[in-house]
């Protein structure tokens, strides 16, 4: 102990601090590498097994089911990120004329995934409401819609929503519309509301009842094996209506099997069972066409509860 000096003590302490610092740096480096490998693995899994693309596909399907003439871009997923807990987030363009983004969070474990829509400048994605057919057809507001259409100039096209006075098959309604130069984009489906289940959200007074959490028939989506390719039919027509219905039922069945609850499709099992047992029943439509052509529907029997949507120049898509 006679050789111990303050200089030696200081030298040993410095060396110990230096070795400790090296160990800490090594540990941090190992943690960083493990974290990077983990994130890379998460990205690899989502890319390899198509989890992100599968959910992106069903976001597209659910949006088209719920919102007339609003659809989600499927092939362009931007801003994709994975955090330390395995939650992946990305956005999909929300289109009509571009109205915003659909933001999706995909949880790795039991916490539910989520989707929310951002549409700056729009209070809602659409404001169309459809009254369930009844024996008392009040139609006080439609006259003002027809008057507005009369005042619109040539060279414009518009969205028009109407309700029918009775339930009918999509084919019957498309046959009615085939006499006009319009495109049918979406038809509200009757799926057993107030018969097999009570909707989550509905409103109205007296005999006029509208369902807020309704779903509708549209052209249809189909996906490829890896969910990275597929088919999208935007409009409904007599030539492809059977294909549209087949795609719709296939997507409903797959949604039930994969349990994508975060999409907000309420009573999906009950709705699916009703369609399987009773077929497709519709009670209105959202259509687009030249404004002067839409005016011709004013004399169509069984068409009422008319509402005007977006109006754009002739080349609007």
C-alpha positions as a Markdown table, in Angstrom:
| # | Residue | x | y | z |
|---|---|---|---|---|
| 1 | Unk | 0.0 | 0.0 | 0.0 |
| 2 | Unk | 3.0 | 2.2 | 0.3 |
| 3 | Unk | 3.1 | 2.5 | -3.5 |
| 4 | Unk | -0.5 | 4.0 | -3.6 |
| 5 | Unk | -0.5 | 7.6 | -4.5 |
| 6 | Unk | -3.2 | 10.2 | -5.5 |
| 7 | Unk | -1.8 | 10.2 | -9.0 |
| 8 | Unk | -2.3 | 6.5 | -9.4 |
| 9 | Unk | -5.8 | 6.7 | -7.9 |
| 10 | Unk | -6.7 | 9.5 | -10.4 |
| 11 | Unk | -5.3 | 7.4 | -13.3 |
| 12 | Unk | -7.3 | 4.3 | -12.2 |
| 13 | Unk | -10.5 | 6.4 | -11.9 |
| 14 | Unk | -10.0 | 7.9 | -15.4 |
| 15 | Unk | -9.4 | 4.5 | -16.9 |
| 16 | Unk | -12.5 | 3.1 | -15.2 |
| 17 | Unk | -14.6 | 6.0 | -16.4 |
| 18 | Unk | -13.3 | 5.5 | -19.9 |
| 19 | Unk | -14.0 | 1.7 | -19.9 |
| 20 | Unk | -17.5 | 2.4 | -18.5 |
| 21 | Unk | -18.2 | 4.9 | -21.2 |
| 22 | Unk | -17.1 | 2.4 | -23.8 |
| 23 | Unk | -19.4 | -0.2 | -22.3 |
| 24 | Unk | -22.3 | 2.2 | -22.3 |
| 25 | Unk | -21.6 | 3.1 | -26.0 |
| 26 | Unk | -21.5 | -0.5 | -26.9 |
| 27 | Unk | -24.8 | -1.2 | -25.1 |
| 28 | Unk | -26.5 | 1.7 | -26.8 |
| 29 | Unk | -25.1 | 0.6 | -30.1 |
| 30 | Unk | -26.4 | -2.9 | -29.6 |
| 31 | Unk | -29.8 | -1.5 | -28.6 |
| 32 | Unk | -29.9 | 0.7 | -31.7 |
| 33 | Unk | -29.0 | -2.2 | -33.9 |
| 34 | Unk | -31.6 | -4.4 | -32.3 |
| 35 | Unk | -34.2 | -1.7 | -32.7 |
| 36 | Unk | -33.3 | -1.1 | -36.3 |
| 37 | Unk | -33.5 | -4.8 | -37.0 |
| 38 | Unk | -36.9 | -5.0 | -35.3 |
| 39 | Unk | -38.3 | -2.1 | -37.3 |
| 40 | Unk | -36.8 | -3.6 | -40.5 |
| 41 | Unk | -38.4 | -6.9 | -39.6 |
| 42 | Unk | -41.8 | -5.2 | -39.0 |
| 43 | Unk | -41.6 | -3.5 | -42.3 |
| 44 | Unk | -40.5 | -6.7 | -44.0 |
| 45 | Unk | -43.5 | -8.6 | -42.5 |
| 46 | Unk | -46.0 | -6.0 | -43.6 |
| 47 | Unk | -44.5 | -5.9 | -47.0 |
| 48 | Unk | -44.0 | -9.7 | -47.3 |
| 49 | Unk | -47.4 | -10.8 | -46.1 |
| 50 | Unk | -49.4 | -7.9 | -47.4 |
| 51 | Unk | -50.9 | -6.8 | -44.0 |
| 52 | Unk | -50.7 | -3.2 | -44.9 |
| 53 | Unk | -52.1 | -3.7 | -48.4 |
| 54 | Unk | -54.9 | -5.9 | -47.1 |
| 55 | Unk | -56.1 | -3.3 | -44.7 |
| 56 | Unk | -55.6 | -0.6 | -47.3 |
| 57 | Unk | -57.9 | -2.6 | -49.6 |
| 58 | Unk | -60.6 | -2.9 | -47.0 |
| 59 | Unk | -60.4 | 0.8 | -46.1 |
| 60 | Unk | -61.1 | 1.4 | -49.8 |
| 61 | Unk | -64.1 | -1.0 | -49.7 |
| 62 | Unk | -65.6 | 0.3 | -46.5 |
| 63 | Unk | -65.3 | 3.9 | -47.7 |
| 64 | Unk | -67.1 | 3.2 | -50.9 |
| 65 | Unk | -69.8 | 1.3 | -49.0 |
| 66 | Unk | -70.5 | 4.1 | -46.6 |
| 67 | Unk | -69.9 | 7.3 | -48.7 |
| 68 | Unk | -71.5 | 7.9 | -52.1 |
| 69 | Unk | -69.1 | 9.0 | -54.8 |
| 70 | Unk | -66.1 | 9.2 | -52.5 |
| 71 | Unk | -63.4 | 6.7 | -52.9 |
| 72 | Unk | -59.9 | 6.0 | -51.5 |
| 73 | Unk | -56.8 | 5.7 | -53.6 |
| 74 | Unk | -55.5 | 2.2 | -53.2 |
| 75 | Unk | -52.1 | 2.0 | -54.9 |
| 76 | Unk | -50.7 | 5.2 | -53.4 |
| 77 | Unk | -49.9 | 4.7 | -49.7 |
| 78 | Unk | -47.8 | 7.6 | -48.4 |
| 79 | Unk | -46.1 | 8.6 | -45.1 |
| 80 | Unk | -45.8 | 4.9 | -44.0 |
| 81 | Unk | -44.2 | 4.7 | -40.5 |
| 82 | Unk | -43.7 | 1.9 | -37.9 |
| 83 | Unk | -43.2 | 2.9 | -34.3 |
| 84 | Unk | -41.5 | 0.9 | -31.5 |
| 85 | Unk | -44.7 | -0.8 | -30.5 |
| 86 | Unk | -45.3 | -2.1 | -34.1 |
| 87 | Unk | -48.0 | 0.4 | -34.9 |
| 88 | Unk | -47.9 | 1.3 | -38.6 |
| 89 | Unk | -49.5 | 4.5 | -39.8 |
| 90 | Unk | -50.0 | 5.7 | -43.4 |
| 91 | Unk | -52.4 | 7.9 | -45.4 |
| 92 | Unk | -54.4 | 7.2 | -48.6 |
| 93 | Unk | -55.7 | 10.0 | -50.8 |
| 94 | Unk | -59.4 | 10.5 | -50.4 |
| 95 | Unk | -60.8 | 11.3 | -53.8 |
| 96 | Unk | -63.8 | 12.7 | -55.5 |
| 97 | Unk | -62.2 | 15.8 | -56.7 |
| 98 | Unk | -59.4 | 15.4 | -54.1 |
| 99 | Unk | -61.1 | 16.1 | -50.8 |
| 100 | Unk | -58.5 | 14.9 | -48.2 |
| 101 | Unk | -56.8 | 11.9 | -46.8 |
| 102 | Unk | -57.8 | 8.7 | -45.0 |
| 103 | Unk | -55.3 | 8.1 | -42.1 |
| 104 | Unk | -54.9 | 4.5 | -40.9 |
| 105 | Unk | -53.2 | 3.2 | -37.8 |
| 106 | Unk | -52.5 | -0.5 | -37.8 |
| 107 | Unk | -51.8 | -2.1 | -34.3 |
| 108 | Unk | -49.5 | -5.1 | -34.0 |
| 109 | Unk | -51.2 | -6.6 | -30.9 |
| 110 | Unk | -54.6 | -6.4 | -29.4 |
| 111 | Unk | -55.2 | -2.7 | -29.4 |
| 112 | Unk | -57.6 | -1.9 | -32.2 |
| 113 | Unk | -56.5 | -0.3 | -35.4 |
| 114 | Unk | -58.2 | 2.9 | -36.4 |
| 115 | Unk | -59.1 | 5.0 | -39.4 |
| 116 | Unk | -60.1 | 8.7 | -39.6 |
| 117 | Unk | -60.9 | 10.9 | -42.5 |
| 118 | Unk | -59.5 | 14.4 | -43.0 |
| 119 | Unk | -61.3 | 16.5 | -45.5 |
| 120 | Unk | -60.4 | 20.2 | -45.2 |
| 121 | Unk | -63.1 | 22.6 | -46.3 |
| 122 | Unk | -65.8 | 20.0 | -46.0 |
| 123 | Unk | -68.0 | 19.6 | -42.9 |
| 124 | Unk | -68.8 | 16.1 | -44.0 |
| 125 | Unk | -67.8 | 13.7 | -46.8 |
| 126 | Unk | -71.4 | 13.9 | -48.1 |
| 127 | Unk | -74.7 | 15.2 | -46.8 |
| 128 | Unk | -77.0 | 12.8 | -48.6 |
| 129 | Unk | -79.7 | 11.3 | -46.6 |
| 130 | Unk | -82.2 | 8.7 | -47.8 |
| 131 | Unk | -85.7 | 8.2 | -46.4 |
| 132 | Unk | -86.8 | 4.7 | -46.0 |
| 133 | Unk | -89.9 | 4.1 | -48.2 |
| 134 | Unk | -93.2 | 4.6 | -46.5 |
| 135 | Unk | -96.9 | 5.3 | -47.3 |
| 136 | Unk | -96.5 | 9.0 | -46.7 |
| 137 | Unk | -94.2 | 10.6 | -49.2 |
| 138 | Unk | -93.7 | 14.2 | -48.2 |
| 139 | Unk | -91.6 | 16.0 | -50.9 |
| 140 | Unk | -91.7 | 19.7 | -50.0 |
| 141 | Unk | -88.1 | 20.4 | -50.7 |
| 142 | Unk | -87.6 | 18.8 | -54.1 |
| 143 | Unk | -89.2 | 21.6 | -56.0 |
| 144 | Unk | -86.4 | 24.0 | -54.9 |
| 145 | Unk | -83.8 | 21.5 | -56.2 |
| 146 | Unk | -85.4 | 21.3 | -59.6 |
| 147 | Unk | -85.5 | 25.1 | -59.7 |
| 148 | Unk | -81.8 | 25.3 | -58.9 |
| 149 | Unk | -81.0 | 22.8 | -61.7 |
| 150 | Unk | -83.0 | 24.9 | -64.1 |
| 151 | Unk | -80.8 | 27.9 | -63.4 |
| 152 | Unk | -77.5 | 26.1 | -63.9 |
| 153 | Unk | -75.9 | 26.8 | -67.3 |
| 154 | Unk | -75.1 | 24.4 | -70.0 |
| 155 | Unk | -71.7 | 22.8 | -69.7 |
| 156 | Unk | -72.1 | 21.7 | -66.1 |
| 157 | Unk | -72.6 | 18.3 | -64.5 |
| 158 | Unk | -73.8 | 17.5 | -61.1 |
| 159 | Unk | -74.4 | 14.9 | -58.4 |
| 160 | Unk | -78.1 | 14.2 | -57.7 |
| 161 | Unk | -79.5 | 12.0 | -55.0 |
| 162 | Unk | -83.0 | 10.8 | -54.9 |
| 163 | Unk | -85.1 | 8.3 | -52.9 |
| 164 | Unk | -87.6 | 5.9 | -54.4 |
| 165 | Unk | -91.1 | 5.4 | -53.1 |
| 166 | Unk | -90.6 | 1.7 | -52.8 |
| 167 | Unk | -87.9 | -0.9 | -52.4 |
| 168 | Unk | -86.7 | -2.5 | -55.7 |
| 169 | Unk | -83.9 | -4.5 | -57.1 |
| 170 | Unk | -80.8 | -2.7 | -58.4 |
| 171 | Unk | -81.7 | -4.0 | -61.9 |
| 172 | Unk | -85.1 | -2.4 | -61.8 |
| 173 | Unk | -83.7 | 0.9 | -60.8 |
| 174 | Unk | -81.0 | 0.8 | -63.4 |
| 175 | Unk | -83.6 | 0.0 | -66.0 |
| 176 | Unk | -85.4 | 3.2 | -65.1 |
| 177 | Unk | -82.2 | 5.2 | -65.3 |
| 178 | Unk | -81.1 | 3.7 | -68.6 |
| 179 | Unk | -83.5 | 6.1 | -70.4 |
| 180 | Unk | -81.4 | 9.0 | -69.3 |
| 181 | Unk | -77.7 | 10.0 | -70.0 |
| 182 | Unk | -76.6 | 9.6 | -66.4 |
| 183 | Unk | -74.2 | 7.5 | -64.4 |
| 184 | Unk | -75.4 | 5.6 | -61.3 |
| 185 | Unk | -72.7 | 5.6 | -58.7 |
| 186 | Unk | -74.2 | 4.4 | -55.4 |
| 187 | Unk | -77.5 | 2.9 | -54.2 |
| 188 | Unk | -78.5 | 2.7 | -50.5 |
| 189 | Unk | -79.2 | -0.9 | -49.5 |
| 190 | Unk | -82.0 | -2.0 | -47.3 |
| 191 | Unk | -80.4 | -4.7 | -45.1 |
| 192 | Unk | -83.1 | -5.5 | -42.5 |
| 193 | Unk | -83.0 | -2.2 | -40.6 |
| 194 | Unk | -85.8 | -2.2 | -37.9 |
| 195 | Unk | -86.7 | -5.8 | -38.9 |
| 196 | Unk | -83.5 | -7.8 | -38.0 |
| 197 | Unk | -81.7 | -5.0 | -36.0 |
| 198 | Unk | -82.0 | -1.4 | -34.9 |
| 199 | Unk | -79.4 | 0.8 | -36.6 |
| 200 | Unk | -76.8 | 2.5 | -34.5 |
| 201 | Unk | -77.7 | 6.0 | -35.9 |
| 202 | Unk | -81.0 | 7.1 | -37.4 |
| 203 | Unk | -83.3 | 10.1 | -37.4 |
| 204 | Unk | -86.5 | 11.6 | -38.8 |
| 205 | Unk | -90.0 | 12.4 | -37.7 |
| 206 | Unk | -93.3 | 10.6 | -38.1 |
| 207 | Unk | -93.1 | 8.1 | -41.0 |
| 208 | Unk | -89.9 | 9.6 | -42.5 |
| 209 | Unk | -87.0 | 7.8 | -41.1 |
| 210 | Unk | -83.4 | 7.9 | -42.5 |
| 211 | Unk | -80.5 | 5.7 | -41.4 |
| 212 | Unk | -77.2 | 7.5 | -40.9 |
| 213 | Unk | -75.0 | 4.4 | -40.7 |
| 214 | Unk | -76.3 | 2.9 | -43.9 |
| 215 | Unk | -74.3 | 1.1 | -46.5 |
| 216 | Unk | -74.8 | 1.1 | -50.3 |
| 217 | Unk | -74.1 | -0.8 | -53.4 |
| 218 | Unk | -71.5 | 0.6 | -55.8 |
| 219 | Unk | -69.5 | -0.6 | -58.9 |
| 220 | Unk | -67.3 | -2.8 | -56.8 |
| 221 | Unk | -63.8 | -3.8 | -55.7 |
| 222 | Unk | -61.8 | -7.0 | -56.2 |
| 223 | Unk | -58.3 | -7.7 | -55.1 |
| 224 | Unk | -55.4 | -9.8 | -56.3 |
| 225 | Unk | -53.7 | -12.5 | -54.3 |
| 226 | Unk | -51.3 | -10.2 | -52.5 |
| 227 | Unk | -53.7 | -7.3 | -52.3 |
| 228 | Unk | -51.4 | -5.1 | -54.4 |
| 229 | Unk | -53.5 | -5.3 | -57.6 |
| 230 | Unk | -57.1 | -5.5 | -58.2 |
| 231 | Unk | -60.2 | -4.1 | -59.9 |
| 232 | Unk | -62.3 | -1.0 | -59.2 |
| 233 | Unk | -65.6 | -0.4 | -60.9 |
| 234 | Unk | -66.8 | 3.1 | -60.0 |
| 235 | Unk | -70.3 | 3.0 | -61.5 |
| 236 | Unk | -73.3 | 0.7 | -61.7 |
| 237 | Unk | -74.8 | -0.5 | -65.0 |
| 238 | Unk | -77.0 | -3.3 | -66.3 |
| 239 | Unk | -74.1 | -5.0 | -68.1 |
| 240 | Unk | -72.0 | -5.4 | -64.9 |
| 241 | Unk | -74.5 | -5.4 | -62.1 |
| 242 | Unk | -74.2 | -9.2 | -61.4 |
| 243 | Unk | -70.4 | -8.7 | -61.1 |
| 244 | Unk | -70.9 | -5.7 | -58.8 |
| 245 | Unk | -73.2 | -7.7 | -56.5 |
| 246 | Unk | -70.8 | -10.7 | -56.5 |
| 247 | Unk | -67.8 | -8.5 | -55.5 |
| 248 | Unk | -69.9 | -6.8 | -52.8 |
| 249 | Unk | -70.9 | -10.1 | -51.2 |
| 250 | Unk | -67.4 | -11.5 | -51.5 |
| 251 | Unk | -66.0 | -8.4 | -49.7 |
| 252 | Unk | -68.6 | -8.6 | -47.0 |
| 253 | Unk | -67.8 | -12.2 | -46.4 |
| 254 | Unk | -64.1 | -11.6 | -46.2 |
| 255 | Unk | -64.6 | -8.6 | -43.9 |
| 256 | Unk | -66.5 | -10.9 | -41.5 |
| 257 | Unk | -63.8 | -13.5 | -41.7 |
| 258 | Unk | -60.8 | -11.1 | -41.1 |
| 259 | Unk | -62.7 | -9.1 | -38.5 |
| 260 | Unk | -61.6 | -5.6 | -39.5 |
| 261 | Unk | -63.8 | -3.9 | -36.9 |
| 262 | Unk | -61.9 | -0.6 | -37.1 |
| 263 | Unk | -63.6 | 0.2 | -40.4 |
| 264 | Unk | -66.9 | 1.2 | -38.7 |
| 265 | Unk | -69.3 | -1.1 | -40.5 |
| 266 | Unk | -71.9 | -1.7 | -37.9 |
| 267 | Unk | -74.1 | -4.9 | -37.9 |
| 268 | Unk | -72.2 | -6.3 | -40.8 |
| 269 | Unk | -73.1 | -9.9 | -40.0 |
| 270 | Unk | -76.8 | -9.1 | -39.8 |
| 271 | Unk | -76.6 | -7.1 | -43.1 |
| 272 | Unk | -74.8 | -9.9 | -44.8 |
| 273 | Unk | -77.3 | -12.5 | -43.6 |
| 274 | Unk | -80.2 | -10.4 | -44.8 |
| 275 | Unk | -78.7 | -10.0 | -48.3 |
| 276 | Unk | -78.0 | -13.7 | -48.5 |
| 277 | Unk | -81.6 | -14.5 | -47.6 |
| 278 | Unk | -83.4 | -11.7 | -49.4 |
| 279 | Unk | -81.1 | -10.5 | -52.2 |
| 280 | Unk | -80.2 | -6.8 | -52.9 |
| 281 | Unk | -82.9 | -4.3 | -52.2 |
| 282 | Unk | -82.3 | -0.6 | -52.9 |
| 283 | Unk | -84.4 | 2.6 | -52.3 |
| 284 | Unk | -82.6 | 5.4 | -54.2 |
| 285 | Unk | -79.4 | 6.4 | -55.9 |
| 286 | Unk | -76.7 | 8.9 | -56.3 |
| 287 | Unk | -76.2 | 9.7 | -59.9 |
| 288 | Unk | -74.1 | 12.2 | -62.0 |
| 289 | Unk | -74.8 | 13.7 | -65.4 |
| 290 | Unk | -75.4 | 16.9 | -67.3 |
| 291 | Unk | -77.5 | 19.2 | -65.3 |
| 292 | Unk | -80.1 | 19.5 | -68.0 |
| 293 | Unk | -80.3 | 15.7 | -68.3 |
| 294 | Unk | -80.9 | 15.4 | -64.6 |
| 295 | Unk | -83.9 | 17.7 | -64.9 |
| 296 | Unk | -85.6 | 15.1 | -67.0 |
| 297 | Unk | -86.0 | 12.9 | -63.9 |
| 298 | Unk | -88.5 | 15.4 | -62.5 |
| 299 | Unk | -91.3 | 13.5 | -64.2 |
| 300 | Unk | -90.0 | 10.0 | -63.4 |
| 301 | Unk | -92.7 | 8.1 | -61.3 |
| 302 | Unk | -91.5 | 7.0 | -57.9 |
| 303 | Unk | -88.6 | 9.4 | -57.6 |
| 304 | Unk | -88.8 | 12.0 | -54.8 |
| 305 | Unk | -86.8 | 13.4 | -51.9 |
| 306 | Unk | -84.3 | 14.9 | -54.4 |
| 307 | Unk | -81.0 | 16.5 | -53.2 |
| 308 | Unk | -78.3 | 18.3 | -55.2 |
| 309 | Unk | -74.6 | 17.6 | -54.6 |
| 310 | Unk | -71.5 | 19.0 | -56.2 |
| 311 | Unk | -71.7 | 20.9 | -59.4 |
| 312 | Unk | -68.7 | 21.1 | -61.7 |
| 313 | Unk | -67.7 | 21.9 | -65.2 |
| 314 | Unk | -68.5 | 19.4 | -68.0 |
| 315 | Unk | -65.1 | 17.6 | -67.9 |
| 316 | Unk | -65.5 | 16.8 | -64.2 |
| 317 | Unk | -64.7 | 13.1 | -63.3 |
